[in-house]
């Protein structure tokens, strides 16, 4: 529950969106029934803090903790993603509380994030809800990590750039934030056309859009998902990018 002091404090809001590596698969292992579940290990960089909140699936603010996406990416087991290490690295540098708005869903392609599609509309709805009723709330950035699903088809890879640029224009327009900062992650993993998608991600040249490259971060045995340690690193890279470029 929020106290009055929480409500009077400035809330710096960050939208976390994309697919499974943003939702977090760090520490997700198979149990003895071959069912995937999170191992429960919380690195120090991912610890909860009273100044970090998350917007639940029910659109209520609550204390944030790993796994951030448990009630959002509900068809898969969620573990450690970049959200908590990002928030912990940023919180000492801003005054007020941090509000995380998890929206990522595993296995989703960029075309599923087009305006009018359920995932996109839900992200916009959650973002709008996050600033309701609190005068000092401000959406500070959208953190985006997606694209693995677009690396197995040449057509999807070739159209990635235009689809991503459309998403950026649409979300800025729909949130009425024409210069909303967007930090996108260039893929660490993928399939046959990964380099085409990475190229697209790195070549987007729009104001207030920057790219953090995840290439070389450690992957789990599936060669697709980042390990817990890699997610901590990525969260810190995203924080550094945000603080350097957007937090005066």
KABEL-V717880 format. One record per residue. N is the residue number from 1. RES is the residue in one small letter. SS is DSSP state (H for helix, E for strand, C for the rest). PHI is phi in whole degrees, -180 to 180 (none if undefined). D_CENTER is the distance of its C-alpha to the mean C-alpha in whole Angstrom. Layout:
n	res	ss	phi	d_center
N	RES	SS	PHI	D_CENTER
N	RES	SS	PHI	D_CENTER
This chain:
n	res	ss	phi	d_center
1	x	C	none	24
2	x	C	-85	24
3	x	C	-93	27
4	x	H	-61	28
5	x	H	-63	27
6	x	H	-58	23
7	x	H	-70	24
8	x	H	-86	26
9	x	C	-81	23
10	x	C	-66	21
11	x	E	-112	18
12	x	E	-94	15
13	x	E	-106	12
14	x	E	-127	8
15	x	E	-90	6
16	x	E	-109	3
17	x	E	-144	4
18	x	E	131	6
19	x	C	-123	8
20	x	H	-60	9
21	x	H	-69	8
22	x	H	-78	5
23	x	H	-64	7
24	x	C	98	9
25	x	C	-121	13
26	x	E	-63	14
27	x	C	80	17
28	x	E	-83	18
29	x	E	-130	21
30	x	E	-90	24
31	x	C	-85	27
32	x	C	-69	30
33	x	C	-96	30
34	x	C	66	28
35	x	C	-99	25
36	x	E	-81	21
37	x	E	-151	20
38	x	E	-76	19
39	x	C	-80	21
40	x	C	80	20
41	x	C	-81	20
42	x	C	-111	18
43	x	C	-63	18
44	x	H	-54	20
45	x	H	-70	17
46	x	H	-110	15
47	x	C	-64	17
48	x	C	-67	17
49	x	C	-147	19
50	x	C	-57	20
51	x	C	-87	19
52	x	E	-113	15
53	x	E	-117	15
54	x	E	-132	12
55	x	E	-90	13
56	x	C	-71	14
57	x	C	-61	15
58	x	C	-86	18
59	x	C	65	17
60	x	C	-117	18
61	x	E	-76	17
62	x	E	-150	18
63	x	E	-58	17
64	x	C	-87	14
65	x	C	-156	14
66	x	C	-70	13
67	x	C	-84	12
68	x	C	-61	10
69	x	C	-101	10
70	x	C	-56	13
71	x	C	-99	15
72	x	C	-109	12
73	x	C	-94	12
74	x	C	-81	16
75	x	C	-86	17
76	x	C	-129	16
77	x	C	-79	16
78	x	C	-104	13
79	x	C	-133	13
80	x	E	-81	12
81	x	C	-120	8
82	x	H	-81	7
83	x	H	-62	6
84	x	H	-69	10
85	x	H	-63	12
86	x	H	-61	10
87	x	H	-62	11
88	x	H	-66	14
89	x	H	-76	15
90	x	H	-90	15
91	x	H	-61	17
92	x	C	-71	20
93	x	C	-107	20
94	x	C	-128	19
95	x	C	-100	22
96	x	C	122	21
97	x	E	-101	18
98	x	E	-106	14
99	x	E	-113	12
100	x	E	-99	9
101	x	E	-118	8
102	x	E	-70	7
103	x	C	-140	7
104	x	C	-74	6
105	x	C	-135	10
106	x	C	-61	11
107	x	C	71	14
108	x	C	-101	13
109	x	C	-91	15
110	x	H	-59	14
111	x	H	-66	17
112	x	H	-77	16
113	x	H	-106	14
114	x	C	-78	17
115	x	C	-55	18
116	x	C	97	20
117	x	C	-80	18
118	x	H	-56	17
119	x	H	-63	13
120	x	H	-64	14
121	x	H	-63	16
122	x	H	-68	14
123	x	H	-61	11
124	x	H	-64	14
125	x	H	-61	16
126	x	H	-66	13
127	x	H	-63	13
128	x	H	-64	16
129	x	H	-62	17
130	x	H	-65	15
131	x	C	-105	18
132	x	C	-71	21
133	x	C	75	24
134	x	C	-119	23
135	x	C	-55	24
136	x	C	-95	22
137	x	E	-78	19
138	x	E	-146	17
139	x	E	-77	14
140	x	E	-92	13
141	x	E	-170	10
142	x	E	-108	7
143	x	E	-99	5
144	x	E	-126	5
145	x	E	-136	6
146	x	C	-159	9
147	x	C	136	13
148	x	H	-55	14
149	x	H	-67	16
150	x	H	-98	17
151	x	C	-97	19
152	x	C	-98	22
153	x	C	-127	24
154	x	H	-62	25
155	x	H	-63	25
156	x	H	-62	21
157	x	H	-66	21
158	x	H	-71	23
159	x	H	-96	22
160	x	H	-59	18
161	x	H	-61	19
162	x	H	-65	20
163	x	H	-66	18
164	x	H	-70	15
165	x	H	-63	17
166	x	H	-61	18
167	x	H	-60	15
168	x	H	-63	14
169	x	H	-61	18
170	x	H	-65	18
171	x	H	-67	15
172	x	H	-66	16
173	x	H	-68	20
174	x	H	-70	19
175	x	C	-95	17
176	x	C	57	20
177	x	C	-128	18
178	x	C	-61	20
179	x	C	-118	18
180	x	C	-52	15
181	x	E	-63	13
182	x	E	-130	11
183	x	E	-111	9
184	x	E	-106	9
185	x	E	-99	9
186	x	E	-78	13
187	x	C	-54	13
188	x	C	-99	15
189	x	C	-153	16
190	x	C	163	18
191	x	C	-117	21
192	x	C	-53	24
193	x	C	-105	23
194	x	H	-59	20
195	x	H	-66	21
196	x	H	-63	22
197	x	H	-70	18
198	x	H	-60	17
199	x	H	-59	20
200	x	H	-60	19
201	x	H	-62	15
202	x	H	-78	17
203	x	H	-97	20
204	x	C	-68	18
205	x	C	-122	20
206	x	C	-123	19
207	x	C	-60	20
208	x	C	62	17
209	x	E	-117	15
210	x	E	-126	14
211	x	E	-123	13
212	x	E	-111	12
213	x	E	-94	14
214	x	C	-90	13
215	x	C	-58	17
216	x	C	95	19
217	x	C	-69	17
218	x	C	-67	18
219	x	E	-106	18
220	x	C	-72	19
221	x	C	-58	22
222	x	C	-75	21
223	x	C	58	20
224	x	C	-129	17
225	x	C	-107	14
226	x	E	-72	14
227	x	C	-71	16
228	x	H	-56	15
229	x	H	-61	17
230	x	H	-67	15
231	x	H	-65	11
232	x	H	-62	13
233	x	H	-58	14
234	x	H	-63	11
235	x	H	-57	10
236	x	H	-72	13
237	x	H	-64	13
238	x	H	-64	10
239	x	H	-64	12
240	x	H	-62	15
241	x	H	-62	14
242	x	H	-64	13
243	x	H	-65	16
244	x	H	-69	18
245	x	H	-94	18
246	x	C	-125	17
247	x	C	-108	18
248	x	C	-59	22
